[in-house]
């Protein structure tokens, strides 16, 4: 009798878990599904991967985006900070060309989104809405005309810095040089507001963050940052920063990198950041590109390493950010294909229903989850870029 009762309890629990996952998959099929930062375009440019098919490695391709319900990713056109001036602009255009090749090859599966209305239209047509961002203010080569041209070729967001300071803004992982934003840096923020580009404050120093908030007249995003209260990484946001971001109307996209989620992994992540950010090859043109490709394959982000971080850590960061900033100011910014370790249970975009199931179990409503899974970031896009 006891064995029969025990078996019945286990079966009931399993049925409940199955019901929760089925509900999670339905929700993910219905969400806008914005991931505010993925680095997949590096793989397209340097590895020539075909995003139209399910890849055997990495974290992102069109099939897995659809499977995970992440219908509107921000494709980062990331250029390492050792690309200087015109070289950084050239590399940005190479990445934009790589993105165009994907758009041209799969017009029935993916389309460039320039506005919030575009995102909604494309997603409702059951296609992937590609939103373009550049990851580092050095990519404008200290020229507002370059910034404007990026906007004209479809780029809708820019991270003000990357691993190292640029000529007008301090990074969170470099020694302070400008005490935040210079006067030209403030001009950059104002011009981004004017032309409809989202200011992204992931990677910036705390002082740069507060300077940007003092200047901007529009909401900003932290596209791929988590909570410093849970993992003391300088790339993560303090509770005071989360509150200030909420007062601005902005959104933080929780980063899935293991060091961002787990204090046990933070030191290793910072070591990797310093190693990559410290590179300064004295090269140009093809030689510089070849060096970058060699580094890319050495880092091998397509095959993440074992880690102690897990899905539960991502849930903890989401929950903390919601408690501090509010449900209207939290989103998802995985950093997939740009992180060396991913959490167990959230190894790629196809696993997002597991995150939704975990949030449901924690008491989040479907309306809450839809906000986290895209509605919040779409609101910022609507307010900054336009309807």
N, C-alpha and C positions, 0 to 999 in steps of 0.2 A: 504493500500500500504506500509506504513512504517513498519507494523508488518511483512508483507511478506518479505521485504528487510532485516529486522533484523534476521528473521528465516533463510534466505538464507546465511547471513554472518556467523551465528553460525554453520550452516551445513558445510560451506566451511572450517571454522577453525577446526571443528571436523574431517573432512576428511583429512586435512593437518596433524593433530596430528596422526591420524591412519596411514597415509603413512609414517611418520617419525618413528613411532614405528615398523612398518613392515620392514622398511629399517634397523633399529637398530637390529632387530632379525636376519635378514639375515647376517649382519656384524658379529654379535656375533657367528653365526654358522660357520663363516669362520676364525675367529681369532684363534691364538694358545691358547689364554686364560690362561695366567699364573697369579695365585694369589700367591704372594711370601711368604705368611704366613697365615696358618690356624692352629687352636689348636684342631682340631676335634679328634685327636688320644687320647686325654684325655678322651673323652666320650666313645670311644671304650674300653679303658682299664678299666675304673671305672664304667661306666654305662652299658657296654656290648651292646651298640646300634648296630643295623644292618644297615650299610651304604648302603647296596644294595637296600633298599627300601626308599621311601620318608618318612622322619620322621615328626612327628607332632610338633616338637620343634627344638631348635637349629637353625643353619644357613647353615649347610653343610651335604650333603649326595650325593651319586653318581647320583641319578635322578636330583637333583637341580643343580649340577655342569653342567650336560649336558644341562639342560633347560636354564641356564644362559650363556652358552658358555664358561665356565671357565674349560678348558679341561686339564690343567696342574698345579694343586696346589702343593705348597711346604707344605707337612705335617710336622709340628713341633713336635719333640719328646722333649717336655718341661719337665724339672725336676726342681722343686722349689729349691732355693738356700739353704734351710735347709737340703737338702740331701748332705752329705759331703763325699769326697773321694770315696771309693769303693761303698758306698751306692748310690752315684750319678751314677756311672757306672752301677750298678745293675738295677736301675730304668730305665736308658736309654735303656738297653737291654730288659726290660719288655715291653717298648713302641715299640721297634723295632719288638718284637715278636707279639704284637697286630696288627701292620701294616702288618706283614706277614700273619696273619690269614685272613685279608681282601683280600690280594692279592691271597691267595690260594682258598678262597671261591668264588671269582668272577673273574676268569682269563679271562672271556669273556667281562668284563666291565672295569677292571683296571689293569695296568701293571707298574712295577717299571721302572723308567727312570734313566739311569746312565749317559747319554750323551745328548747333544743337538740333535744329530741325532735320538736318542731313542725317545725324546719328539716328534719330527716331525713325526716319523714313527707311534708311538702309537696313536697320535691325528688323523692322516690321516686314521688310521684303525677304527676310531670312538670309541675309548676307552679313559678312563681317564689315563693320564700319571702322576704317583705319584713320586714326587721328595722329597727326605728326607733331613731334616735339624735338627740340635740340637740347642736348645735355651739357651745357657749359657756356657761359657768356663769352669765353675766349673765341668762340666760333663766329662772332660778329666782327672780329678783328678791329675792335674799338671804333666801329663805324655804324652810325644809325641807319645809313642808306642800305647797308648789308642786312641789318635787322628788318627793314621794310621789305627788301626783296625776298627774304625768307618767308615773310607773311604772304607775299604775293604768289609764292609757289606752294602754298598750302600748309605751312607750318603754323601751328596754333598755340604753341607753348614753348617756354624756354626756362631751363634751370639756370639761375644766375651764375653759379660757379660749379666746378667739379672738384676733384681731389685737391687741387692747389688754387691759391689765389690767382685772380687775373689782374689786369691793370686797373680795375675799378671796383672790385669787391673781394672781401675776405671769405675764404673757405673754412668749413668746420674742421678740416684735417690738415691745416697749414698754420704757420705762425702768423699772428695778426700783422698786417702791413698797412692797412688803410683805416683802421678803426671802423670797420663796417663798409658802408658804401661811400665812394668818392662822389663829388658833385656830378661827374659824368655818369656814375652808376645810378644816381637818382634820376638823371635825364633818361637813362635806359628804361627805368621803371615807368616813368611818365609816358614815354613813347609807346611802350608796350600797352599801357592802358588806352592810349589814343587810337592805336591801329587794331586793337582787338586781339592781343596775344596774352595768354595766361602767364602770370609771373609764378614761377615754381621756385620755392625756397628750400627744397631738399638740397643737401650738400653745403649750404651757406653757414657761416659762423653765426652764433647767437646774436651778435651785434648787427651783422648784416640783415638778419631776419627782422629785428626790431626797426632798423632803418627802412627796410622795404615796406613794412606795415605803416610807418609814419608817412611815407610818400604816396603809396598807392591809393587810388580812389575806387579800386575794384577788388573783389575777393581774390585771394591767392590760393595756391595749393602747395602742399608738401607731398609731391607725387609718390615718393617711395621712402618714407621715414616711419619709424615705430616709436615706442615710448621709452624715454630715458629712465623713468622710474622703475622699469622692469629689466632693462638692459642698458647699462651706462656707457653707451657708445656716443661719441660726439655728433654723429649723423642723426641720432634720435632726438625727439623733442621732449623738453621738460614739461611739467604740468603747467607752469606759467605760460610757456609758449603755446601749448594747446588751448589754453583759455584765450590768449590773445588772438590766435587763429580763428577761434569761434566768434569772437567779437568782430573780427574782420569779415565774417561770413564765409571763410575759407573751409578747405577740406584737407585732412591728412589721409594719404593712402598707405595703409599698413604694409611694410616691407616684409617679405617672407625669408629674407636672408637669415641664416641661422644665428649669426652674431647680432643681428638686429632684434631677434626674438629671445635669445638665451644669453644670460650673463656668462655662462660657461664657455660660450663660443666667441664672446665679444673681443677678447684679446687677440685671438687668431685673425679675426676679421680686420681689426685695426692694423695688424702687422701686414696683411695682404694689401690693404689700402695704401700704407706707407711705401711698400715695395713697388706697387704699380705707379703710384703718384710720383715717386721719386725718379722715374726714368726721364732722362733728358738727352736722347741721342742727337748728335749734330749731323742730321741727315735731311734731305729734301726729296720730293718727287717719289719716284718708284722705289728708291732705296728706303725711304721712310715708310712707305706702304708695306714693303717686304718685311721690315723690322716689326711693324705692327702685327702683321699676319703671323710671324713667328711667335710673338708674345701671346697672341690669341690662342694658338694651338698649344702653347706651353701651359697656359692657365686652364684650358680644357673645361670651360664652364658647361659644355654639353654633357659632361659626365660628372655630376656633383659627387662630392666625397661623403663618407659616413659622418653623421652628426648626432648630437644629443637632443637637438630641437625637434619638436613634433607639432602636429596640428593643434594640440591643446595650448601651446605657447602662442600661436597666432590668435586663437580665440581670446586668450588672456589679454593680449595687446589691444585687440578690437574692443573688448569689454572695458578696459581701463580708459581708452581714448573716449569711448561713449560716456563713461561716468564723468570724465573731466570736461570734455568739449561739448558733449551733447550728441544725440543721435543724428542730427542734421549735418554734422561736420566730420564724419568718418567714412572712409572708402577703402578700396583695395588698390595697392600699388606694388605688385609682387616682386619686381626687379628680376623676373625670370629671364634666363639666358644671360644674365649679367652677375650672377652670384655663384660662388663656388660650392656652397652647401645649401640644400633645401630641406625643409622639415619633413619628418616621416608623416605620411598621410596627405601631404600637399606637395607632391613631387613635380607636378606639372599642371597645366591649365585644366586638363580633363578631370582633376580631382576636386574641383570647386564645390560640387554638390556635397562632398563630405564636410566641408566647412559650413555650408548652410545647414546641414543636419545637426552639426555640433551647436550652432547658434540657436536652432529651434529647441534643442534639449536644454539649453541654458535659459530659455524663456523669451527669446526674441520673437516678435511677431513677424508675419510675412511682410507687413508694411515696413517694419524696421529693416528687415533684410534687403528689401528692394531699394531702400535708401542707401544702405552700405554698398550694395552691389551695382551702384551706378547712378541712382537718382540724384544723390548729393553732388557728385562731380559734374553731372549733366547740368545741374542748376548753375554751378559756377561757369561752365562753358556758355550757357545761355546769357548770363549777366555780363560776361567779359567779351566773348566773341560775337554774340548776337544770336537772334532767334534762328 
